[in-house]
């Protein structure tokens, strides 16, 4: 839960795939798992130190290099209902989905979210993007179809939790309308 802010992964293998996809090499993943295994025992400090050293030794991420956060990496947090299909992740009630992301270097990052959603009573979905425990920004969708929405934030290197929180779920049975948020892609790009 250290990496996911409360999101639960069904297996460590799923976490390993998500971390590898986002740039951690096998040695870094192995050390990270040692940290996780030893958190409750008080013996995690040497593993944490080793992981920090490994991450600091990495070459800096090139400006403009994209980190693709696969939709399958996101997990529901708490009681949120989420459904993943081949090309989108649906968030069906107010709440958050989160993914573990390896940030290779300190820097200013652009967070790109491709999102869509239904309109209820003249309003489209609204969502907040978070990195670890801080809110990066809030976005109101401008249309029902998939569109790109961008935020920028300074993000320190290391294992981070990227979360998208759906804020304004609504169902209008009389109009047979249900406002849900659909994510089609989430990417980070280092600006500087």
Secondary structure, DSSP 4 states (H G I P E B T S, - for coil): -TTTTT---S-HHHHHHHHHHTT--HHHHHHHHHHHHHGGGT--HHHHHHHHHHHHHSPPPPTT-EEEE-GGG-EEETT--EEE-SS-EEE-SSEEEEEEEEE-S-EEEEEEEEEEE--BTTB--EEEEEETTEEEEEEE--SSS-EEEEEEEEE-SEEEEEEEEE---EEEGGGTEEE-EEEEEEEEEE--
